[in-house]
Amino acid sequence: MPSDLLPVTATRPATAPAPGCCAPAVETAMASDDAERTARTLKALADPARLRLLSIIAAHDGGQACVCDLVEPVGLSQPTVSHHLKVLTEAGFVTREKRGVWAYYTLVPAAVQQLAAHLGTHLLPARDA
């Protein structure tokens, strides 16, 4: 293998950082298990159709919409929309209430706010008081 194709880390000398160049951590970093839980939650949102569904539900009066009102705007079949809504329900972003033959989904604003606050705690720099 030509030397110019070696990974950069293989060509760098292993030296310790110069004294005073690295600032110590001042906050607790996200723990591994917390990162895994948060990633699972984010995975539920990491789909354009699911984000659209949340947005459409939030735009409805009272943050609640019937599944019958969600199929056409996202342009997906009813079974596909139901699958996406199931994922959002299991992640705690919406609740489901059965009324006759229809299911109504309600946004859980606290779940969105808690996720945003949690990410802000771990991913935004600490602010001086």
WOKAGI-V471206 format. One record per run of one state. SS is the DSSP state (H for helix, E for strand, - for the rest). FROM is the first residue (numbers start at 1). TO is the last residue. If there is no record, write none. Layout:
SS:FROM:TO
SS:FROM:TO
This chain:
-:1:2
H:3:5
-:6:7
H:8:11
-:12:31
H:32:45
-:46:47
H:48:59
-:60:60
H:61:63
E:64:66
H:67:69
-:70:70
H:71:74
-:75:77
H:78:90
-:91:93
E:94:99
-:100:101
E:102:107
-:108:108
H:109:123
-:124:129
